[in-house]
Amino acid sequence: MIFKIAAIGILVSVLNQVLSRSGREEQATMVTLAGLVVVLMMVVQEISALFTLVQDLFGL
């Protein structure tokens, strides 16, 4: 999971730099926001799985 997030971060930063240097700042911002949304969705899914595990563990 940590490696997936790191890979997405590296990919987004490279794309951001390439787009910024080519004069497409708006698209670079959109790429950054899309990367942030993808990572947040991954984290939310893992937190949801953790809460489900805790509920099953305690029989709630």
C-alpha positions, 0 to 999 in steps of 0.5 A: 500500500505504501509503495502504491502511494509512493509510486502514484506520488512519483508519477504525479510529480513527474507529470506535474513537472512536465506539464508545468514546463510545457506551459500547461499549468491548469492541466498540471493542477488537474493531474495533481488533484486527480492523484490526490483523489486516487490516493484518498480513495485508496486510504478510505477503502483501507480505513473502511476495511479496518472498521469492518474488521474491528466490527467483526472482531468485537461482534458489533 
